[in-house]
Amino acid sequence: MQAPVGVTDTDVVVVLQALLDRHAMLRARVDDDGAGAGC
């Protein structure tokens, strides 16, 4: 993956953090309770 010329690591972190802050599904976690798939 390539970013445009001039984009810094800090720029990428700021953008990704803004996405995570605003979109609940990107913060969602799925925990395995060990009970199996249940299918």
MOSUL-V502809 format. One line per field, one symbol per residue. psi: psi as a letter, one per 20 degrees, with the letter a starting at -180 (. if undefined). A space follows every 50 residues. Layout:
psi=???
//
This chain:
psi=pqrqpiprhgggggghhgghhiohhiiqqopojjiahj.
//
